[in-house]
Amino acid sequence: MTTVTGPKDLRSQPDSNSFLSVQDLHVQFATEDGTVRAVDGLSFDLARGTTLGIVGESGSGKSVTSLAILGLHHRKTTKITGDIHLAGQQLVDAPRSILQKLRGNSMAMIFQDPLTALSPYHTVGHQIAQTYRQHTGANKAQARARAIEMLARVGIPQPAARVDDYPHQFSGGMRQRVMIAMALVCDPALLIADEPTTALDVTVQAQILDLLQELQQQTGTAIILITHDLGVVSNIAHEVLVMYAGRAVERGHVREVLTAPQHPYTWGLLSSMPRLTTPVDVPLRPVGGVPPSLIDTPTGCAFHPRCVYTSAVPSTDSCSSVRPVIAEHTSRGAACHLTAEQRQDFFAHTIKPRLG
């Protein structure tokens, strides 16, 4: 990873084992209707060579978090507080010159829609080469050779010929591979993939996920996978962070979260997934209610108006008045007022039978 010189903020320095450390992150947008609290006190850590899956419904704050890490929010209209450390470098309020050096070089992003993320006016080779030249100072011939190498690396057939093609000449899956090639051209230490398999058929989805895993094994890249699909997370992630209303409601190892979830919202996500073992005449169980307004988030637990547990038994005042949090410095936990015994009992007798 390229070493970037510049001022380092010593606030809340992360644990030495953490490559990326996000602590008490808040992202707010001022609107005519009020302040949108898109991310509301989020904390997590990511080690090198591992993948963190961030899941949740649309509007839960997943993409806003990724843009905050990359420093892509408009500073005049966005208020960001908290700490984001990348290899010890403080990113919140870092000078634009520092962020520009880091983006594309030390950290990169695969955007959700490659057709809009790629310029229709330039060949894919030109776009990959420009990114490489910007950060390495390579000449045109070197950058073109690197672009061809990256297209081959991500599985584009006949890369020497396709390097001069335009984005519209590629299929959806091939455009996504081009996006991955562009993101990885400078061998970033952190890769953020925002819904990288959306709108792709299941065969192409599997190919893209296999490609990300293979590239991670080769380079040791840390990956943040943003998705609403727990099936995708189960195939590639090591750790899972479940977000709701801009907050972390559950986190842990992927197997633990998917087989023994501790938060009612995670129960809802799992119950709404189609399964091969479920009879075709059995309807899916969507999460009841609607996500809250991020301008007027419910007090206490933001999920309590939709919580299946509080609708089954008398709720406590804490659910509607006290905000639950995940204990600090724990790799496994849930932001829920229910006791561990209550959660285990309700999941075992009510939720698990639905999952089969």
Buried (B, 14 or more C-beta within 10 A) or exposed (E): BEEBEEEBBEEBBBEEEBBBBBBEBBBBBEEEEEEBBBBBBBBBBBBBBBBBBBBBBEBBBBBBBBBBBBBEBEEEEBEBEBBBBBBBBBBBEBEEEBBBBBBBBBBBBBBBBBBEBBEEEBBBBBBBBBBBBBBBEBEEEBBBBBBBBBBBBBBBEEBEEBBEBBBEEBEBBBBBBBBBBBBBBBBBBBBBBBBBBBBBEEEBBBBBBEBBBEBBEEBBBBBBBBBBBBBBBBBBBBBBBBBBBBBBBBBBBBEBBBEBBBBBBBBBBBBEBEBEEBEEEEEEBEBEEEBBBBEEBBEBBBBBBBBBBBEEEEBBEBBBEEBBBBEEEEEBBBBBBBEEEEBEEBBEEBBBEEBE
